[in-house]
């Protein structure tokens, strides 16, 4: 797999993750441009994504130094 397809797959996974987080917070995201959502909601989505990524990393680092 080359860097281009790696990058494309990563972007697709992050987009899916963002939509999953937004759905769990009852924030409707559209496919593509979402400039109509408030900055507060965008920040809440990003913050929740970071929180979940940190939790995931901590769970998977247990026992590894």
The 8 nearest C-alpha neighbors of each residue, nearest first, counted from 0:
[[1, 4, 5, 2, 3, 6, 8, 7],
 [2, 0, 3, 4, 5, 6, 7, 8],
 [1, 3, 5, 4, 6, 0, 7, 8],
 [4, 2, 6, 5, 1, 7, 0, 8],
 [3, 5, 7, 6, 2, 1, 8, 0],
 [6, 4, 2, 8, 3, 7, 9, 1],
 [5, 7, 9, 3, 4, 8, 2, 10],
 [6, 8, 4, 10, 9, 5, 3, 11],
 [9, 7, 11, 5, 10, 6, 4, 12],
 [8, 10, 6, 12, 11, 7, 5, 13],
 [11, 9, 13, 7, 8, 12, 14, 6],
 [10, 12, 14, 8, 9, 13, 15, 7],
 [13, 11, 15, 9, 14, 10, 16, 8],
 [14, 12, 16, 10, 15, 11, 17, 9],
 [13, 15, 17, 11, 16, 12, 10, 18],
 [16, 14, 12, 18, 13, 17, 19, 11],
 [15, 17, 13, 19, 14, 18, 12, 20],
 [18, 16, 14, 20, 15, 19, 13, 21],
 [17, 19, 21, 15, 16, 20, 22, 14],
 [18, 20, 16, 22, 17, 21, 15, 23],
 [19, 21, 23, 17, 18, 22, 16, 44],
 [22, 20, 18, 26, 24, 23, 19, 44],
 [23, 21, 25, 19, 24, 20, 26, 18],
 [22, 24, 20, 21, 25, 19, 26, 18],
 [23, 25, 21, 22, 26, 20, 44, 43],
 [26, 24, 22, 23, 21, 27, 20, 28],
 [27, 25, 21, 24, 22, 28, 40, 23],
 [28, 26, 25, 29, 22, 21, 18, 36],
 [29, 27, 33, 26, 30, 18, 21, 22],
 [28, 30, 31, 33, 27, 32, 18, 35],
 [29, 31, 32, 28, 33, 18, 14, 27],
 [32, 30, 29, 33, 28, 34, 14, 18],
 [31, 33, 34, 30, 29, 35, 28, 36],
 [34, 32, 35, 36, 29, 28, 31, 30],
 [35, 33, 36, 32, 37, 38, 41, 31],
 [34, 36, 33, 37, 32, 38, 28, 29],
 [37, 35, 34, 33, 40, 38, 41, 28],
 [36, 38, 39, 40, 41, 35, 34, 42],
 [37, 39, 41, 40, 42, 36, 43, 34],
 [38, 40, 42, 37, 41, 43, 36, 44],
 [41, 39, 43, 37, 42, 38, 44, 36],
 [42, 40, 38, 44, 43, 39, 45, 37],
 [43, 41, 45, 39, 40, 44, 46, 38],
 [42, 44, 40, 46, 41, 45, 47, 39],
 [43, 45, 41, 47, 42, 46, 21, 48],
 [46, 44, 48, 42, 47, 43, 41, 49],
 [47, 45, 43, 49, 48, 44, 42, 50],
 [46, 48, 50, 44, 49, 45, 43, 51],
 [47, 49, 45, 51, 46, 50, 52, 44],
 [50, 48, 52, 46, 47, 51, 53, 45],
 [49, 51, 47, 53, 48, 52, 46, 54],
 [52, 50, 54, 48, 53, 49, 55, 47],
 [53, 51, 55, 49, 54, 50, 56, 48],
 [52, 54, 56, 50, 55, 51, 57, 49],
 [55, 53, 51, 57, 52, 56, 58, 50],
 [56, 54, 52, 58, 53, 57, 51, 59],
 [57, 55, 53, 59, 58, 54, 60, 52],
 [56, 58, 54, 60, 59, 55, 53, 61],
 [59, 57, 55, 56, 60, 61, 54, 53],
 [58, 60, 56, 57, 61, 55, 63, 62],
 [59, 61, 57, 63, 58, 56, 62, 64],
 [62, 60, 63, 59, 58, 57, 64, 56],
 [61, 63, 60, 64, 59, 58, 57, 56],
 [62, 64, 60, 61, 59, 57, 58, 56],
 [63, 62, 60, 61, 59, 57, 56, 58]]
